[in-house]
Amino acid sequence: MNEITIALGKGRLESFTLQAFKKLGIEFPDFTKDSRKLIFNDRENIYQIVLVKASDVPTYVEKGAADIGIVGKDTLLESGADVFEVLDLGFGQCKFAVAGLPDYTYGSASKITVASKYPNVARNFYHKKGMSIETIKLNGSVELAPLIGLSDVIVDIVETGTTLKENGLVVLEDISEISARLIVNKASFKTKTDRIHSLIEEMQSIVEREMV
Ligand code: PRP
């Protein structure tokens, strides 16, 4: 019987996360990139990984279907999930930014249109600036929006900057730094205290070691 269920998002953070667990001596021998399996047990049958869509990680953890999760701060901010964010894992670094055409200025427009995969993040950012916006929720290829007149600007993650550059867009404003976070279900934090606390401590020592 597994004691701890970990929600892992498919994609960017997948291999980083598995490497981090490997450094703790926790390995998932059945995990292969091409597999269609969604549940993996570690050798000792203490930990179980459930592989989910990255944007669903906060939901699995908030609802207690997973005890802990590894998730980008971007996804966490957008979800607004009621979970404990216990550790910045340091990997998966990128940033949230407003981007648009190089000559774009907010000017005197009464309302600007913002396309984003992260409408809540966009709304919060502009709300703090005292600006009202109309958000258009997209699910990908967001850079297209200002190019074909769907929106004035986009709020998106920028990692290498290549996607913006190749589409003739620039960062207009930085919003916040992003990296992978360890999140914990609030009830699990109380009921599985020992196991979860030691996992957090071990992960923290790896993060600190890698920063040196
Ligand atoms: C993300 C993001 C940008 C791109 C930024 O998209 O939405 O499009 O990566 O990365 P870069 O600065 O290194 O170019 P993702 O790759 O997740 O694809 P998507 O558009 O299908 O969501």
Residues whose N, C-alpha, C, O or C-beta is under 5 A from the ligand:
A	BS01	PRP	N139 G140 S141 V142 D156 I157 V158 E159 T160 G161 T162 T163 L164
